[in-house]
Amino acid sequence: MDLKSINTEYENIILSNYSVDKKAQLLAELMSKIEGQFSIPMLKN
């Protein structure tokens, strides 16, 4: 997964007609992918 595909997935989620809860779930999943791919530490709080 490269930054361009991450950005595309992000834009698709934000511009979708999903409910706020569904968007939050999908964005959380995307963030988990990014954290794993780029070794970003998880937030502590």
N, C-alpha and C positions, 0 to 999 in steps of 0.2 A: 504494500500500500504506500503510495507516494503522496506528497502534499497536495498535488492536483486532485487526486481521487478523493482525498479526505475533504477538501474544500467542496468538491462536487456533491459528495454525500451530505455534508453539512447544509449546503444551499437547498438541496432537495428536501431535507427535513424541515428547514425553516419555512420554505415556501409551500409546503404541503397543506392539505386541508385536514390533517390529523388534529385530534383534540390536543389541548395543552398537556394533558397527562401523557398521551402517547408520544408527543414530541419530546417531553422530558425523558421518557424511557429510552427513546432512540438516541437522543443526544448523550445520555449516560453511557449507553453501549458504545457509541462512537468514541467517547472519551476514554473508555477502558481499552479499546483497540489502540488508540494513540499512545496511551501510557505504556502499553506493552511493546509496541513497535519502536518507540523512541526512547524507552527506558526513563520515562518521566515519573518521578516519585508521586505517590498519591497524596492528596491533601490530608492534613492531620485533623482538621476540624470542619 
